Amino acid sequence: MCYYNSLKTGKDQAVQLRDQPVPFPGPFVRPVQSGFDFDSWPILRPKEGGKGYEIVMAHWELIAPWIRNREDLEESRKKYTALNAIGEKMLESRLYKEAALKRRCLVLSSGFYEWRHIKLPGSKKEQAFPYHIIVPGKPIFFMAGIWQDWTDQETGEMVTGFAILTTAANKLMEQVHNKKKRMPVILDEDRAVEWLETGLPAQRITELGTWQFPSEKMRAYTVVKEFKVAMDPEQEVAIEGMPALEV
């Protein structure tokens, strides 16, 4: 599943969507962020009223409306996480259905991380190796997401949370994420614009929310195992005996 993301934007950078520049709220540089930090992340969504788009910082986790307060939220995390939503099941979910129908967004990314489990020649057991997956030529690309607001019933605090959609892995990601064989729903520009449209029928929402980005437009490379704390997690690392990925 997609639990580790990265994003790099420059000063005064804007995201282009159908030739419409969407300003970024300042530079944002996070070589790696874990969803389990439950921190903020930029999402792109339609402005209220539907005229244009905006980028807002949102809480990476879709919080269920029946959760009353922060204490309940901490307890719920022991049972399940709402960082990702399964595209094939989102419209059957009590938690995700309403957001999928009415509140869709784009989660911005420069690359994400997944683990490949493999037994190398000479090894006694299988090991997990992290990969950084990017879209060459796209310093920022779009993941399909859903969002909704949650209010703490004790404090009145309001939080805008989101989840990233996942789908069945394409040929490349089947080899990288070779245990669960899932991948984030990455959308090209045309599909990204459509994903944000209002009034989409449920069937089309499911089609877009389960679309597989083409393998040949992606690249995956190994990084150091300590990438979560390394200064430069994007540096490719050669691993002796690691079978090459096929696209």
PyMOL commands that set and color helices and strands:
alter all, ss='L'
color gray80, all
select helices_A, chain A and resi 35-37+70-77+90-92+97-102+171-176+189-195+202-209+215-217
alter helices_A, ss='H'
color red, helices_A
select strands_A, chain A and resi 4-8+14-17+20-23+29-34+40-46+53-60+84-86+104-109+111-118+127-134+141-151+158-168+182-184+186-187+219-222
alter strands_A, ss='S'
color yellow, strands_A
deselect
rebuild
show_as cartoon
